[in-house]
């Protein structure tokens, strides 16, 4: 998924078998494969990206569990607060 997804970007859970073990445990407890979710905020880091989703706003998920429902524009990518730090 696009790690620079801005608020309200739609993503879909595509796996529960990815990331570190603690990421998997959280995902298995709260996510459903095939279900669409709405991005609240992504936190980009050099090792992985955490995501807050509107449907479960108090838990951070690893981005590896998701894919984009629609592509986000480059202009929207540039609106993300972490974009210019990594470009």
C-alpha positions in Angstrom: 0.0 0.0 0.0 1.0 3.6 -0.4 2.8 4.5 2.9 2.0 8.2 2.2 -1.8 7.6 2.2 -3.6 10.6 3.5 -6.7 10.7 5.7 -9.8 9.1 4.2 -7.7 7.0 1.7 -9.3 3.5 1.3 -7.3 0.4 1.9 -8.1 -3.3 2.0 -6.7 -6.0 4.3 -5.1 -8.7 2.1 -3.3 -10.9 4.6 -2.9 -11.5 8.3 0.4 -13.4 7.8 3.0 -10.7 7.5 5.3 -8.5 9.6 6.7 -9.4 13.0 4.9 -11.8 15.3 3.5 -9.0 17.4 2.1 -7.4 14.2 0.4 -10.6 13.3 -1.1 -11.1 16.7 -2.7 -7.6 16.6 -3.9 -8.1 13.0 -5.4 -11.5 13.7 -7.3 -10.0 16.6 -8.7 -7.0 14.9 -8.6 -7.2 11.0 -10.5 -9.2 8.5 -9.0 -10.2 5.1 -11.0 -8.7 2.2 -12.5 -5.9 4.3 -11.9 -2.3 3.4 -10.7 0.3 5.9 -10.2 4.0 6.0 -6.8 5.6 6.7 -6.7 8.0 9.6 -2.9 8.5 9.6 0.2 6.7 8.5 3.5 7.0 10.4 6.4 6.3 8.0 9.7 5.0 9.4 12.8 3.5 7.8 11.9 -0.1 8.9 8.1 -0.2 8.6 5.0 2.1 8.4 2.3 2.1 11.1 -1.2 2.9 10.2 -4.2 4.2 12.2 -7.5 3.3 10.6 -10.8 5.1 11.4 -12.6 1.9 12.1 -10.2 1.0 14.9 -8.5 4.3 15.7 -6.7 3.3 18.9 -4.5 0.5 17.4 -1.6 0.9 15.1 -1.2 -1.7 12.3 1.7 -2.5 10.0 1.2 -1.4 6.4 2.1 -4.9 5.1 -1.4 -6.1 5.8 -3.0 -3.7 3.3 -3.3 -2.7 -0.3 -4.7 0.4 -1.8 -8.3 0.3 -3.1 -7.5 3.1 -5.5 -4.2 4.8 -6.4 -3.5 8.1 -4.6 -2.1 11.0 -6.7 1.5 12.3 -6.3 0.0 15.6 -5.2 -1.8 13.9 -2.4 1.4 12.0 -1.5 3.1 15.3 -1.1 0.5 16.4 1.5 1.5 13.7 3.9 3.5 15.1 6.9 6.3 12.5 6.5 6.7 12.7 2.7 9.4 15.3 2.4 11.4 13.7 5.2 12.0 10.6 3.1 12.3 12.3 -0.3 
